[in-house]
């Protein structure tokens, strides 16, 4: 398959999309908002439905899984041992056969998925975006029922990675089957804890690089979203097409990695700029936001005026914790901030 990165050039400059979650309780209204942007996206709707929180949704179907109301996940090893063989066999069959549809979310973990795919098909969309909690965040945030890290059990740790892989493939294949080019973000807030001096963390980076390559081979533009600061140089070298971050929090930190940034841009990557803060109590001035972005890029890359020739614009993070009216206002601010960068 030709390198899908060429499809980035087909996106509108400054294309607006969402990170994932919305605060709506009515699916139809959430879909209406998620479809009214340049790149329509699959909305996660965890309000009143904790199964749609990012980690429980990613781990749907894992034997022994127990999820709390706040989305914290634990795995009972006894329950997992009972079902691990069957799940491994299903994953093996999906990977060997190249057909992962059996791992699409059920309605409990993604109410909007099938209506969204219907809209993608009926509207004949060129691009459609989905997202899933990435393997680092899922494994680092989940625990065994005795409180130990999930990674303490190598067999479980490996199966969780494979489950995230095959579920990502299922979402990408479903979007392609609906007629659109998939844009797929791995949601990795847990990478704020990345320690590149830790051999186990370096192994996770290697797995992430392999995962990104596998998803791109399926014809997806692959993004990686981290809403906290991390070792940005390491993430820029993962082979992703789009690096997504909170501009207010992290733009200067990202640009403080000049060699990886230049390498990323030279290879055709683009930034997915989380232009508008989504933290409770934070307000944004769109004009100031766009000016700050331009100033930072000009200072860090004075010889690369093309660095913002292509970019994606999003809120800084998901919007599940905001009200519907606040979410609408954030997208209004986002459109204004994007306009400032398009001058």
ZIRA-V677390 format. One record per residue. RES is the residue in one letter. SS is DSSP state (H for helix, E for strand, C for the rest). PSI is psi as a letter, one per 30 degrees, with the letter a starting at -180 (NA if undefined). OMEGA is omega as a letter, one per 20 degrees, with the letter a starting at -180 (NA if undefined). Layout:
res & ss & psi & omega
RES & SS & PSI & OMEGA
RES & SS & PSI & OMEGA
This chain:
res & ss & psi & omega
X & C & k & r
X & C & l & a
X & C & k & a
X & H & f & a
X & H & f & r
X & H & f & a
X & H & f & r
X & H & e & a
X & H & f & a
X & H & f & r
X & C & k & r
X & C & k & r
X & C & k & a
X & C & g & a
X & E & k & a
X & E & k & r
X & C & a & r
X & C & l & r
X & C & e & r
X & C & d & a
X & E & k & r
X & C & l & a
X & C & f & a
X & C & k & r
X & C & f & r
X & C & j & a
X & H & e & a
X & H & e & r
X & H & e & r
X & H & e & r
X & H & e & r
X & H & e & r
X & H & e & a
X & H & f & r
X & H & f & a
X & C & h & r
X & C & l & a
X & C & e & r
X & C & j & r
X & C & k & a
X & E & l & r
X & C & j & a
X & C & k & r
X & E & k & a
X & C & i & a
X & C & f & a
X & C & j & a
X & C & g & a
X & C & i & a
X & H & f & r
X & H & f & r
X & H & f & r
X & C & l & a
X & H & e & a
X & H & e & r
X & H & e & a
X & H & e & r
X & H & e & a
X & C & g & r
X & C & k & r
X & C & f & r
X & C & k & r
X & C & k & r
X & C & g & a
X & E & k & r
X & E & k & a
X & E & k & r
X & C & l & a
X & C & f & a
X & C & g & r
X & C & f & r
X & C & k & a
X & E & k & r
X & E & l & a
X & E & k & r
X & C & j & a
X & H & e & r
X & H & e & r
X & H & e & r
X & H & e & r
X & H & e & a
X & H & e & a
X & H & f & a
X & H & e & a
X & H & e & r
X & H & e & r
X & H & e & r
X & H & e & a
X & H & e & r
X & H & e & r
X & H & e & r
X & H & e & a
X & H & e & a
X & H & e & a
X & H & e & a
X & H & e & a
X & H & f & r
X & C & g & a
X & C & j & a
X & C & g & a
X & H & f & r
X & H & f & a
X & H & g & r
X & C & k & r
X & C & k & r
X & C & l & a
X & C & f & a
X & C & e & a
X & C & f & r
X & C & i & a
X & C & e & a
X & C & f & a
X & H & e & a
X & H & e & r
X & H & e & r
X & H & e & r
X & H & e & r
X & H & e & r
X & H & e & r
X & H & e & a
X & H & e & a
X & H & e & a
X & H & f & a
X & C & h & a
X & C & k & r
X & C & e & a
X & E & k & r
X & E & k & a
X & E & k & r
X & E & l & a
X & E & l & r
X & E & k & r
X & E & k & a
X & C & l & a
X & H & e & r
X & H & e & a
X & H & e & a
X & H & e & a
X & H & e & a
X & H & f & a
X & H & f & a
X & C & l & a
X & E & l & r
X & E & l & a
X & C & f & r
X & C & g & r
X & C & f & a
X & C & l & r
X & E & k & r
X & H & e & a
X & H & f & r
X & H & f & r
X & C & j & a
X & H & e & a
X & H & e & r
X & H & e & r
X & H & e & a
X & H & e & a
X & H & e & r
X & H & e & r
X & H & e & a
X & H & e & r
X & H & e & r
X & H & e & r
X & H & e & a
X & H & e & r
X & H & e & r
X & H & e & r
X & H & e & a
X & H & e & a
X & H & e & r
X & H & e & a
X & H & e & r
X & H & e & r
X & H & e & r
X & H & e & r
X & H & f & r
X & C & f & r
X & C & g & a
X & C & l & r
X & E & k & a
X & E & k & r
X & E & j & a
X & E & k & a
X & E & k & r
X & E & k & a
X & E & j & a
X & C & h & r
X & H & f & a
X & H & f & a
X & H & f & r
X & H & f & a
X & H & g & a
X & C & k & r
X & C & j & a
X & C & g & r
X & C & f & a
X & C & k & a
X & H & e & r
X & H & e & r
X & H & e & r
X & H & e & r
X & H & e & r
X & H & e & r
X & H & e & r
X & H & e & r
X & H & e & r
X & H & e & r
X & H & e & r
X & H & e & r
X & H & e & r
X & H & e & a
X & H & e & a
X & H & e & a
X & H & e & r
X & H & e & r
X & H & f & r
X & C & g & r
X & C & g & r
X & C & k & r
X & E & k & a
X & E & k & r
X & E & l & r
X & E & k & a
X & E & k & r
X & E & j & a
X & C & g & r
X & C & l & r
X & C & k & a
X & C & a & r
X & C & i & a
X & H & e & r
X & H & e & r
X & H & e & a
X & H & e & r
X & H & f & a
X & C & g & a
X & C & f & a
X & C & g & r
X & C & l & r
X & C & e & a
X & E & k & r
X & E & k & a
X & E & k & a
X & E & l & r
X & E & j & a
X & H & e & a
X & H & e & a
X & H & e & a
X & H & f & a
X & H & e & a
X & H & e & r
X & H & e & r
X & H & e & a
X & H & f & r
X & C & g & r
X & C & i & a
X & H & e & a
X & H & e & r
X & H & e & r
X & H & e & a
X & H & e & r
X & H & e & r
X & H & e & a
X & H & e & r
X & H & e & a
X & C & g & r
X & C & g & r
X & C & l & r
X & E & l & a
X & E & k & r
X & E & j & a
X & E & j & r
X & E & i & a
X & E & e & a
X & E & k & r
X & C & k & r
X & C & g & r
X & C & k & r
X & C & k & r
X & C & f & r
X & C & k & r
X & C & l & a
X & C & k & r
X & C & j & a
X & H & e & a
X & H & e & r
X & H & e & r
X & H & e & a
X & H & e & r
X & H & e & r
X & H & e & r
X & H & e & r
X & H & e & a
X & H & e & a
X & H & e & r
X & H & e & a
X & H & e & a
X & H & e & a
X & H & e & a
X & C & i & a
X & C & f & a
X & C & g & a
X & C & i & r
X & H & f & a
X & H & f & a
X & H & f & r
X & H & g & r
X & C & e & r
X & C & k & r
X & E & l & r
X & E & k & a
X & E & k & a
X & E & l & r
X & E & l & a
X & C & f & a
X & C & a & r
X & C & l & a
X & C & g & a
X & C & f & a
X & C & f & r
X & C & l & r
X & C & l & r
X & H & e & r
X & H & e & r
X & H & e & r
X & H & e & r
X & H & e & r
X & H & e & r
X & H & e & r
X & H & e & r
X & H & e & r
X & H & e & r
X & H & e & r
X & H & e & r
X & H & e & r
X & H & e & r
X & H & e & r
X & H & e & r
X & H & e & r
X & H & f & a
X & C & g & a
X & C & NA & NA
